[in-house]
Amino acid sequence: MEVTLRVSQAEGITEQTDRKLIATGIVGSVIAALCCFTPILVVLLGALGLSAWLGWLDYVLLPALAFFVALTVYAVWRRQRWLNTRTDG
């Protein structure tokens, strides 16, 4: 009984963690893509008087976009691997 309970708790934690990773990756990718490909940040920073930061924007946004896309791919791969081992065994 204890072993079954521990396994089910571990599966719940893994499933929740995978869902959070996927959600974080997708939300981060969408926000970074919106900021990269639309003038949202340009208008926002200009309105706040921080337009001097616009020169450095690409150095931050493109790596952030790459990071969040990689995080999404990793989370989906991890979830697929977990689902495959769960159904196989």
BELWOLIN-V645658 format. One record per backbone hydrogen bond with DSSP energy under -1.0 kcal/mol. CO is the residue of the C=O (numbers start at 1). NH is the residue of the N-H. E is the energy in kcal/mol with one decimal. If there is no record, write none. Layout:
co | nh | e
CO | NH | E
CO | NH | E
//
This chain:
co | nh | e
1 | 5 | -2.1
2 | 6 | -2.5
3 | 7 | -2.3
4 | 8 | -2.4
5 | 9 | -2.1
6 | 10 | -2.3
7 | 11 | -2.4
8 | 12 | -2.0
9 | 13 | -2.1
10 | 14 | -2.3
11 | 15 | -2.6
12 | 16 | -2.4
13 | 17 | -2.6
14 | 18 | -2.6
15 | 19 | -2.2
16 | 20 | -2.4
17 | 21 | -2.6
18 | 22 | -2.6
19 | 23 | -2.6
20 | 24 | -2.8
21 | 25 | -2.6
22 | 26 | -2.5
23 | 27 | -2.7
24 | 28 | -2.5
25 | 29 | -2.2
26 | 30 | -2.4
27 | 31 | -2.5
28 | 32 | -2.6
29 | 33 | -2.6
30 | 34 | -2.6
31 | 35 | -2.2
32 | 36 | -2.0
33 | 37 | -2.7
34 | 38 | -1.2
39 | 43 | -2.3
40 | 44 | -2.5
41 | 45 | -3.1
42 | 46 | -2.0
43 | 47 | -2.3
44 | 48 | -1.7
45 | 50 | -3.0
50 | 53 | -1.7
51 | 54 | -1.3
53 | 56 | -1.1
57 | 61 | -2.9
58 | 62 | -1.3
60 | 64 | -1.7
61 | 65 | -2.7
62 | 66 | -2.3
63 | 67 | -2.5
64 | 68 | -2.5
65 | 69 | -2.2
66 | 70 | -2.3
67 | 71 | -2.5
68 | 72 | -2.0
69 | 73 | -2.4
70 | 74 | -2.6
71 | 75 | -2.4
72 | 76 | -2.4
73 | 77 | -2.5
74 | 78 | -2.8
75 | 79 | -2.3
76 | 80 | -2.5
77 | 81 | -2.4
78 | 82 | -2.2
79 | 83 | -2.6
80 | 84 | -2.4
81 | 85 | -2.2
82 | 86 | -1.8
83 | 87 | -2.0
84 | 88 | -1.9
85 | 89 | -1.8
//
